[in-house]
Amino acid sequence: MWITRNNKLGFIHIPKCAGTSMKRAFLQLPKDSRKTGWGIDNWMGTHTRYSTWIRKANERKRHARSEPEKWFTIVRHPCARAVSYYYFQITSDEYRLKNDKIKTWPKETFEKRVQLFKHMGINHVVTWSDEFVSEMQNIDPKNYYWNEWLAKQGILSEQFLYIEGCNNIKIFKTEKIEKCYSWLKEKYDLELDVYHANSSKHGLWQEELSQDTIEILFKKYSRDFKQFGYKP
């Protein structure tokens, strides 16, 4: 989540829904634009939910920030998001290991996660199967932060949870991201470059996932499918 310094816009960043690309686009605005209030602050945390924003009234007061004039966000087809997450996690962990950017957990934990993701494959991982969870728990069973991450199922919580309770919001789709950039141009006169951050190479979700997995995801993310107008 971040808010422009002029308080005109707030962005709710749903994981694996082009949020990093949008943030980078704003950070690359010309200096003159950022000086006139289009710089961004993300002191609430990258993937903060709207419900958390509401709950942390004291923190908002400390930063002298009120509700922005308009919120916006980007959503994604749940199956495509799951596939993106699988490849992103492997690529991200391998990058951390290669460049010695290890935080939160021991190096061995990252190594084992990469190995397990690859060994069990995408269908086990994105459905968070019992077999997969059991193997994951064995990686670092006494580590509080590891178990906390497991309890949250990585970063694959339902998308609607991030914006729940927020009525003053404009929702765009990753599949039609150009509409978001057009809206920002027409409404706020913002010329933003289109970025594709954290992209990974993989096939279409229809090719990557088994039919059983698609059915499981349809049930798991049923509200996302319905609320955002996606079909399995």
Stockholm file with secondary structure:
# STOCKHOLM 1.0

chainA/1-232         MWITRNNKLGFIHIPKCAGTSMKRAFLQLPKDSRKTGWGIDNWMGTHTRYSTWIRKANERKRHARSEPEKWFTIVRHPCARAVSYYYFQITSDEYRLKNDKIKTWPKETFEKRVQLFKHMGINHVVTWSDEFVSEMQNIDPKNYYWNEWLAKQGILSEQFLYIEGCNNIKIFKTEKIEKCYSWLKEKYDLELDVYHANSSKHGLWQEELSQDTIEILFKKYSRDFKQFGYKP
#=GR chainA/1-232 SS CEEETTSSEEEECCTTSSHHHHHHHHHTSCHHHIIIIICEECTTCTTCCHHHHHHCHHHHHHTTCCCCSEEEEEECCHHHHHHHHHHHHHHHHHHHHHTTCCCSSCHHHHHHHHHHHHHHCHHHHHHTCHHHHHHHHTTSTTCHHHHHHHHTTTTCCCTHHHHTTCCSEEEEEGGGTHHHHHHHHHHHCCCCCCCCTTCCCCCCHHHHSCHHHHHHHHHHTHHHHHHTTCCC
#=GC SS_cons         CEEETTSSEEEECCTTSSHHHHHHHHHTSCHHHIIIIICEECTTCTTCCHHHHHHCHHHHHHTTCCCCSEEEEEECCHHHHHHHHHHHHHHHHHHHHHTTCCCSSCHHHHHHHHHHHHHHCHHHHHHTCHHHHHHHHTTSTTCHHHHHHHHTTTTCCCTHHHHTTCCSEEEEEGGGTHHHHHHHHHHHCCCCCCCCTTCCCCCCHHHHSCHHHHHHHHHHTHHHHHHTTCCC
//
